[in-house]
Amino acid sequence: MKHYKNYIFDLYGTLIDIETNENSPALWKKMAGFYSVYGADYRPAELKKAYLSMVKEEEAALAKETGYEYPEIELEKVFARLYLEAPHTHEAVLSPGKNELKAFSAYIANAFRIISRKKCRAYKNTEKVLKVLKSRGCCIYLLSNAQYVFTMPEMENAGLVSFFDGIYISSEHQVRKPDPHFMLALLDEYSLDKNDCVMVGNDYDSDIGIAASVGMDSIFINTFELDDTEKNKRLLAMRNRVGISDYSPVLTVDDIGDII
């Protein structure tokens, strides 16, 4: 495999092993309890339904505004709307004022994430790989479909932030993988030549697909132990979507440690 100057990594399922459950009834019961503390009253199922509806509304509005096929909203806006548009309210000492709403929505967002999160840790060889790449003089970038309000604390807790020369999180840029605009924005901001770069990720459509769409090499990490039949099926689906019949990752490995 050729030497690359720049490595562009996906995060979840590539560098960080994470598992969440946003359908858990316990999650929505606790979130309804949080909102009640601040004067917004929901039944758990009612809160979940409102959340999902508002996410769709915000995504549709952003798609219309930007023209992106794959828009990425900031979920803090949804959590703020859930408070402001609660169907039932009561007077509460801790009700946030207008100037406190931004901090409140970030707090509620992280409560949601922490309660729904079952595990979140760097893979065994993640730090080793990043250290070796740095020692070789490579630059390291992040291109992640994620929420900044969740992701930065999780990266900090995993001790990964200092390795990156640039961090691109979709919620900050209103677009997510596999939309090529997301990758092109990173390349433009850091004046990177795509021929000097490789995209590393665990998803054929979003990670390998975005690389294919801009003519960049890629490495596939088989995190979820797909068999050859499933890998070929997903690769073919990506090729059909992008319209490139012969694109393949330059390397496929089962462990991130195998890329160095």
C-alpha positions in Angstrom: 0.0 0.0 0.0 1.3 3.5 -0.9 2.3 6.0 1.8 -0.3 8.7 2.4 0.4 12.1 3.8 -3.0 12.5 5.2 -5.3 10.0 6.9 -9.0 11.0 7.2 -10.8 8.9 9.8 -14.4 8.1 10.6 -15.0 8.0 14.3 -17.7 5.7 15.6 -17.1 2.1 14.6 -13.6 3.0 13.4 -11.7 4.7 16.2 -14.4 4.5 19.0 -16.5 1.5 19.9 -19.9 2.8 20.8 -23.3 1.3 21.5 -26.5 3.3 22.2 -30.2 2.5 22.5 -32.5 5.5 21.8 -35.5 3.3 21.8 -35.3 2.2 25.4 -38.5 3.1 27.3 -36.2 3.8 30.3 -34.5 6.5 28.3 -37.7 8.4 27.5 -39.0 8.0 31.1 -35.9 9.6 32.4 -35.9 12.3 29.8 -39.5 13.1 30.6 -38.4 13.4 34.2 -35.6 15.9 33.3 -38.0 18.1 31.3 -40.5 18.0 34.2 -37.8 19.5 36.5 -37.8 22.5 34.2 -41.5 22.9 33.9 -42.2 21.0 30.6 -44.5 18.0 31.1 -44.5 15.0 28.8 -45.5 11.4 29.1 -42.5 9.3 28.0 -44.1 8.0 24.7 -45.4 11.5 23.9 -41.8 12.9 24.3 -40.3 10.3 22.1 -42.9 10.9 19.4 -42.4 14.7 19.6 -38.6 14.3 19.4 -38.8 12.1 16.3 -41.2 14.4 14.6 -39.1 17.5 15.3 -36.0 15.8 14.0 -37.8 15.2 10.7 -39.1 18.7 10.6 -35.7 20.2 11.2 -34.0 17.9 8.6 -36.6 18.8 6.0 -36.2 22.5 6.7 -32.4 22.3 6.5 -32.5 20.3 3.3 -34.7 22.9 1.7 -32.4 25.7 2.9 -29.1 24.2 1.8 -30.1 21.9 -1.0 -28.1 19.0 0.6 -29.4 15.5 0.0 -27.9 14.5 3.4 -28.5 17.4 5.8 -27.3 17.3 9.4 -29.1 19.3 12.0 -27.9 20.4 15.5 -29.9 18.3 17.9 -29.7 21.0 20.5 -32.4 22.9 18.5 -34.7 19.9 18.9 -34.1 19.7 22.6 -34.8 23.4 23.0 -38.0 23.1 20.9 -39.2 20.2 23.1 -38.9 22.5 26.1 -40.5 25.6 24.4 -43.3 23.6 22.7 -44.2 21.3 25.5 -48.0 20.5 25.4 -48.3 20.9 29.2 -46.3 23.1 31.5 -46.1 24.1 35.2 -44.3 26.8 37.1 -40.8 25.6 38.0 -38.1 27.4 40.0 -35.4 26.0 37.6 -37.1 27.0 34.3 -34.4 28.4 32.0 -34.7 32.0 30.9 -34.2 33.0 27.2 -30.5 33.7 27.8 -30.0 30.3 29.4 -31.7 28.2 26.7 -28.5 27.4 24.8 -26.7 26.0 27.8 -29.9 24.2 28.9 -30.3 22.5 25.5 -26.7 21.3 25.6 -27.2 19.9 29.1 -30.4 18.1 28.1 -28.6 16.8 24.9 -25.8 15.3 26.9 -28.2 13.8 29.5 -29.9 12.1 26.5 -26.6 10.8 25.2 -25.3 9.5 28.5 -28.6 7.7 29.4 -28.9 6.1 26.0 -25.2 5.2 25.8 -24.3 1.6 26.7 -20.6 1.8 25.9 -18.1 4.3 24.5 -14.4 3.6 24.4 -11.5 3.7 22.0 -10.7 0.4 20.3 -7.7 -1.4 21.6 -5.3 -0.3 18.8 -6.7 3.2 18.1 -4.1 5.2 20.1 -1.3 3.0 18.8 -2.3 3.6 15.2 -2.6 7.4 15.7 0.8 7.6 17.4 2.5 5.6 14.7 1.0 7.7 11.9 2.1 10.9 13.8 5.6 9.5 14.1 5.7 9.0 10.4 4.9 12.7 9.8 1.3 12.0 8.6 -1.5 14.5 9.3 -4.7 13.1 10.8 -8.2 14.5 10.2 -11.7 13.5 11.4 -14.7 13.3 9.2 -17.6 12.2 11.3 -21.4 11.9 11.1 -22.0 13.1 14.6 -23.3 15.8 16.9 -20.6 18.2 18.2 -22.3 18.4 21.6 -22.0 14.6 22.1 -18.8 13.9 20.2 -16.3 16.4 21.6 -16.8 15.2 25.2 -16.6 11.5 24.0 -13.3 12.2 22.1 -11.9 14.1 25.1 -12.8 11.2 27.4 -11.1 8.8 25.0 -8.0 10.9 24.9 -8.1 11.4 21.1 -8.5 15.1 20.5 -4.8 16.0 20.5 -4.0 13.6 17.6 -6.1 15.5 15.0 -4.9 18.3 12.7 -8.5 19.0 11.9 -11.9 17.9 13.2 -14.9 17.9 10.9 -18.2 17.0 12.6 -21.3 17.0 10.5 -23.6 18.9 12.8 -21.2 21.9 12.5 -21.4 21.8 8.7 -25.0 21.1 8.1 -24.2 18.1 5.9 -23.1 14.5 6.5 -21.5 11.6 4.7 -21.9 10.3 2.0 -22.5 13.8 0.6 -19.3 14.8 -1.2 -19.7 18.4 -0.1 -18.7 17.3 3.4 -15.4 15.9 2.2 -14.7 18.7 -0.2 -15.1 21.3 2.5 -12.5 19.5 4.6 -10.1 19.3 1.6 -10.6 22.9 0.8 -10.2 24.3 4.3 -6.9 22.4 4.9 -5.6 22.7 1.3 -5.3 18.9 0.9 -4.7 17.1 -2.4 -7.0 14.1 -2.5 -4.3 12.1 -4.1 -2.3 12.4 -0.9 -5.2 11.3 1.3 -6.9 8.1 2.3 -10.3 7.8 4.0 -10.5 5.2 6.8 -13.9 4.0 7.9 -16.2 1.1 8.7 -19.2 1.9 6.5 -19.3 1.1 2.8 -21.8 3.8 1.9 -20.9 6.7 4.1 -17.1 6.3 4.4 -16.0 4.3 1.3 -18.8 6.0 -0.7 -17.7 9.6 0.1 -14.1 8.7 -0.9 -15.3 7.1 -4.1 -17.4 10.2 -4.9 -14.4 12.5 -4.8 -11.9 10.1 -6.3 -10.0 9.4 -3.1 -8.5 6.1 -1.9 -10.1 4.4 1.1 -9.5 1.7 3.7 -12.4 -0.4 5.0 -12.3 -1.5 8.6 -14.6 -4.6 9.0 -15.6 -3.7 12.5 -18.8 -5.7 12.5 -17.3 -8.8 11.0 -19.3 -8.9 7.7 -18.8 -12.0 5.7 -17.6 -11.8 2.1 -21.1 -12.0 0.7 -22.4 -9.1 2.8 -19.2 -7.0 2.0 -19.7 -7.5 -1.7 -23.4 -6.7 -1.5 -22.7 -3.4 0.3 -19.9 -2.5 -2.0 -22.0 -3.1 -5.0 -24.9 -1.0 -3.6 -22.4 1.8 -3.0 -21.0 1.6 -6.5 -24.5 1.7 -7.9 -25.4 4.8 -5.9 -22.2 6.7 -6.7 -22.2 5.5 -10.3 -18.7 4.1 -10.3 -18.5 0.4 -11.3 -15.0 -0.5 -10.4 -14.2 1.3 -7.2 -12.9 -0.7 -4.2 -11.0 0.1 -1.0 -7.2 -0.2 -1.4 -7.2 -2.2 1.8 -9.8 -4.2 3.9 -8.8 -5.2 7.4 -10.6 -6.6 10.5 -8.7 -4.5 13.0 -7.6 -0.9 12.8 -4.2 -2.0 14.0 -3.7 -3.7 10.6 -3.5 -0.4 8.6 0.0 0.4 9.9 
